[in-house]
Amino acid sequence: RCSQRDCEVDIHDMDKVGGFIGALYINRENFAKILVEEGLASVHAYSAEKSGNSTELFAAEKKAKEARKGLWHDYDPSQEEADEEEETTEETPAESEVSLDKKPTDYRDVMITNIDGNGKIKIQEIGKGTAALETMMNEFRKFHLDSKNNKPLGDAPKTGDFVSAKFSADGQWYRARVRSNDRAAKVAEVQYVDYGNTEKIPWSDLRALDNGQFGVQKLKAQAIDASLSFVQLPTGADYFNEAIGVIAEMTEGKRLVGSFDFVDSKENVSYITLYDPKSNNELPGLNDSINKEVVASGYGMVPKKLKAWERSKAFESYLKHLKEVESQAKQDRLGMWEYGDITED
């Protein structure tokens, strides 16, 4: 992909023998990011931080790990958590000493808008934000009905740019962000920032986003990264896909209640316990969560290595209950346990 191609090099430093250290760009894309995203390279933390591209590179590595690409084909999230525990001396006190004596009571109405192929959940908080989004989208559609706003992009979209993108499923325009480009095919992979889903679409279905009227400064992106508290999905591809289907079946199109157990500002992920309210709008019992149902069906398990906040006293009883539910699923040979305990050596 680089041979006989024009490229740009951004030099950051020099090594001890006079070699240049920097970033290589092909068609305006950071080639290091491409390699990392495809699982063909890993990130050297010190160098990444020094280059100023650490956020982009770590996000690319995380994506490669979750998709189990290249060198991450045997990636085991629980093993990484074990390694992280061994490195606690490098963590700041705030990261290593997080402990909760009382269970948070931060309940919010939410809706799952997307579950991607890596098991990552996107949610919207139902309330002022979604009401404002509905108002904005009405104006957004009117804006794109006006022929004078139907001008194609003047140049190839850049990775990270916010754009208007026409969703292939309904032909409507939505706010999106460019994740990658195929310049030969003139196709971009975009993520719809208010819903979390991604797709590859031709450049002809992209328009410049009027940031003054519709930008994320006007209304922040409504899709929030979330993860089910105390639940690890299967690593085997078949069971993993079945698990995604089970979660989708339990949650699709439903207005749910999310207990925000912990918000990790470093990972920018909210760890939540989801509840499906009863018809009379009463909240189910604390042990009657969707998280529990996923574990009970045999398509989720309690992680072997828990994060500091997960080991907090506040969650002891709930964690004990989930482990009992997991044991029953193993005994009944449900889901990933149909051939026995996959966690046994």
N, C-alpha and C positions, 0 to 999 in steps of 0.2 A: 504493500500500500504506500510505501515511501519511495521506492526505487524510481528514479527518473521523474520525480515529481517536484514541483516548486514547493518550497517550505519556508517557514519563518522560525527563527530561533531567538528566544528571549533568555539572555545570559543573566544568571543570578550571582554566580560566584566562580572561583577557580579552585581546583584542588592543589595539593602540595607539589605536584609535578607540572603544573601549568595547564592542566586540562580544564575545559570549560564545563561548568555545571549550569544547566538551564532547562527550559521547556521547549519542546518541539511542536510546532503547529502545522497541520496539514489541512488546507481548506478552512482555516480559522478555528480548527478544533484541536484541543490539547491531545496530542497523541498518547501521552502517558495515561490520560483518563481512559482513552479507548482501550489500551492494553489491559488496564486494571479492570475495566468493566467487563471485558471478555474473559477474565480469569487467566490471563496470560502473564500477569505480573502482580506483585503485592506491594503495598505502600510501606516505604521506610519513613516512620513517623517523624524523626528529627528533620530529615530532608524536606518532607512535605510541609512541615510547619515553617521552615526557613524560607521556602519558595513562596509562601502566601496562598498556595492552592490546596491546602490541607482539607478544607471542607468539601470541595469538589471531589478530591481523590478518595477520601474516606467514604463518601457517599457511593462512589463507583465501586469501591471494594466491597462495601456492604451489599450492594446489589448483586455483584458476582457471587458472593458467598450464599446469598439467599437462593439464587438460581442454580447454585452448585455447578458453576462453569469452570472449565479448565482445571487449574490446580486445586480448586475447591470442590471437586466432584465427590469427595468423601467428607465434606464439611459437617461437623457435628456441633450445633450451637451450645449444647450443654458442656462440651469439652472446653469451648472457648471461655465459658463462664468460670470453669474451674481454673483456667490459666489466669483469668482476671483476678480471681481471689488470691492467687499466689503473688500477685503484683500489687497488693494493697498498700505496700509501703510507698508506692509512687503516687497514690491517690491523695487528693486533698482531704482534710478531715471531714469536710462537708459531704464528700462522696463516700467515704469509707465508714462513717459513723451514723448514717441515716437509720434511725430507729423510731418506731411509732408506738407509743404506749396506749393510744386510743385510736380506734378505727375511725378514719375520716367519714364525715357525714355530708360529703359533697355529691349530691344527687342531681343529675341533669337529664332532661328529655333529649334523646338522641335518635338518630336514624343512621344505619349503616348504608353508605352510598356505594362502597366498592370493597371487594376482597380480591386482591390480585393473585397472580400465579405463585407468589412466594408466601402467601398466607397473611400478608399485611392488610390491616383493616383501615379503611377511611370512614370517618363518621362526620356527621353534621350535628351541631347543637341546635336544637329546635328552639326558636325564640326570636329575639330582636335581629340577630344576624340573618336567619333564614327569611324573615319577613322583609328585611332590607334587600336580600338577594332576589326575592321574587319581584320586588318593585324595580330593581335594577335590570333584571332580565326582560321585563316588559319593555323598558326603554331600549335595551340592547337589541331586541328583535325589530323594533320600529326603526332604529338606527340603520340596521342592515337591509331593511326594505327600501331605503332611499338609494337610488342608483348612483348618486354621487359618492356614496361610501363603499362602493363595490370595486374599488381599485385594488388589483393584485399587489403583492409586495414588490417593491422596486428592486430588491436584491435577495439573495439567499438568506433565509432566517438564521439567526445565530443561536447557538445553544445557550439556554438561559433566558432568551427573550420572551416577554409576555406578548401573546397574539390573540386575535379572534380566530377561532377554528370552527369549521363546519363539521359537526358530528355526523358520522356516516349512517348511524342508525335512524336518525329522524330529520336530517338535513337542516337542523337549526344551528345557530351560532352560539358559541360559549367561550368564556375566558379560558385560556390555556397557556401553558409554558412549554417551550421547545426543549426536549430532552436530548435529541440527537438528530443528525441529518445523514441522508444518503444522497450525496450530491449527484451521483451518476443517474439515479432514478428520479431525482428531484422530489424526494419524499422525506417528510419529517416525522419523527415520533414525538407526540405531544401528550402532555398530561393535563386533563381538565381540572383546574385548580379548585373548583368548588365542589367537585364530586370524587376526584381521586383516580378515575379510570384513565387508561392510556390507550392510544391507538396510533397507527402509522397512516398518515394521509398525505396526498399530493400537495405541493406548495401552492397549487392553484386554489386550494380550499382554505388558504390562510389569508388573513388581512391584518394590517397594522391595528393594534389596540389603541383606542383613544384613551390614554391614561388619565386625562383630566376628568373625563366622564365615568370611565369604567375600570380604571386601574386599581391595583391592590391597595394603593394609598387611600382611595376613595372608600373601598370596602375590602377588608382583608379576605384572603382566600378562605372559603368556608369549610373545606375538607381538612380534617384533623387526623394526624397519624395516631393510631391506637393499637393496643395489644390486649388480648384477654389475660387478665391477671391469673397467675398460677397455672396457666395451661400451656403446654408445649405440644405442638402438632407432630404427627408421625414424620419420620425422615424418609421412609420408603415412598417412592413416587405414587404407587397405586393408592395406598392408604391415605397419603397426603391429599391427593385429588378428591378422594371420597370425603375426607374431613372438610375440605372447602365446601363441597356440596351440602354436607350436613349443616354447617354453620349458615350457609346461604338459605337453606330451606327453613331454618328456625327464625331467621331475621328479615328476610327479604320483604321490603315494603312496609315493615312494621315500625310503629312509634314505640321505642323502648325507653327504659330508664337505665342510665348508666351511673354506677357508683365509681367516682374517680378516686381510686385507691392510692395512686401515686403518679405524679407528673414528673417525668425525668427531663429536666431542662437541658441536660447534656445531649441526650439522644433525641430530644424533641418528640417524645412519645408519651401518651397518656395510657397508663395501665388501668383497665376498667373491668368491673364486674357488671354484666348486663342482666337486666330483668325484663321479662315480658309481663306488663301489668295485666291484671285480671279485667274482665269485662266491666266490673264496677269501679275500675281505676284504682283498686287497692294494690299496693305493692306486695308481691309474693314474699314468703319468708326469706330470711337472709341466706338460708341454705338451698333455696329453690331458684338458683340462677341459671342462665344459659351456659355459663362457664361450666357449672356442674353437669348439665345435660350433655355437653360435649365430652366430658370425661366419662360419664355414665354410659355413653354410646360406644365407648372404646376408640374414639377418634381424637382423644387428647389425653395427656398424662401430666402429672405433677412433675415439674423439672427436678432432676436429681440435685442440681446445684442451684440454690436459691440466692437471689440478690439480697443485700442487707435489709432493705425495707420489707422484703417478703418474709424474712425471718423475725420480724418484729412481733412483740408480744400481742399486739392488737389483732393479729391474724392467726394466732395459734389454733383457736377452736375451728375456724373455717378451714384452715389447712389440714387439720386432723380429719375433718369431715370429708374433704376432697380425696384424701389418701384412702379412706375407707371405701368411697365410691369407686376409686380406681381399682382397688383390690377385688371388689365385686365384679367389675367389668372383666378383669383378668380371669376370675373364677368362671364366669359365664362364657368365656372365649369370644368376646364381642370385638368387632372392628379389628384393630391392629393386633389384638391378642388372640386371634382365632387359632394360631398355631403354637400358642404358649407365650411365655413372658420374654419379649424381645430385649428386655434390659438385662437379662441374666447372661453372664459370661459362660 
